[in-house]
């Protein structure tokens, strides 16, 4: 097994830590879909696919090479509704302790659509949240501004009443500081691991919602040398084709498709 060196460990970017945390959550799945504005989950899905020997299928909306759909989101929704997508990723301007997502805006809901701050919009998030079995939430910014006690607007609910048929829902929340796992019975997050160099006190201070903390709190496993080389090599090149700005910022890679930006 390859050993992780201290120099590689120290040079890991927050994005690489998040990618490395997400990828193992996809182990053993058949089909993982990723949105067009989700470079960190997209990178994790491609890394997991490479580690699976290509057995896992990855569909990335907006990608020229990783997108089998000819009709965009509509085909994705049909595929998800038929139970043929095992994992998807969602984020939000706000995420709360019940795994509710706000993609609409902040401020007084009665002022909609003239709220104090507007977000991109819900698109199909609420639908996919209900039908995809493993929805992994992600947010690079981990502050009380983004991880709140209660979202101002629920554009995609984390839980539903017992009588509501809902095969899908939240599985985990990965941020630049830590990993939370979601318990569907208690309808709460539990802190799963701390990213290298992050303390439990820092997570507590930066999180606006309550969560459960286990007695033993491990560090998020960093990638070993082989995985890191794969991520910064072949995977980075694949990512650059779909997310050129992200690849250039994270790995300094200039995509051949940069002219599209």
Buried (B, 14 or more C-beta within 10 A) or exposed (E): EEEBEEEBBEEBEBBBBBBBBBBEBBEEBEBBBBBBBBBBBBBBBBBBBBBBEEEBBBBBBBBEEBBEBEEEBEBBBEBBBEEEBBBBBBBBBBBBBBBBBBBBBBBEEEEEEEBEEBBEEBBBBBBBBBBBBBBBBBBBEBBEEBBBEEBBBBBBBBBBEEEEEBEBBBBBBBBBBBBBBBBBEEEBBBBBBBBEEBEEEBBEEBBBBEBEEEEEBEEBBBBBBEBBBBBBEEBBBBBBBBBBEBBBEBBEBEBEEEEEE
